[in-house]
Amino acid sequence: VEQQRVIIKNKYGESLVGVLHETGSTQVVILCHGFQSTKDFRLIRNLAEVLTKQGISVFRFDFSGNG
């Protein structure tokens, strides 16, 4: 599964940084981490792996100011 780093800037210049796990599917799950966590939290990474093995693309990201 191809992984691509994605950076999206908001109108305040803050960056939302994420990782897109592209499987080629039209199905995409967006994974949002919880309080005091990041996109690289083990649970989030493991969930992304399980979903991509099922052919589902995943986007996991850090909220602005986190990660």
Sequence and secondary structure as in RCSB ss.txt:
>XXXX:A:sequence
VEQQRVIIKNKYGESLVGVLHETGSTQVVILCHGFQSTKDFRLIRNLAEVLTKQGISVFRFDFSGNG
>XXXX:A:secstr
 EEEEEEEE TTS EEEEEEEE S S EEEEE  TT  TT HHHHHHHHHHHHTT EEEEEE TT  
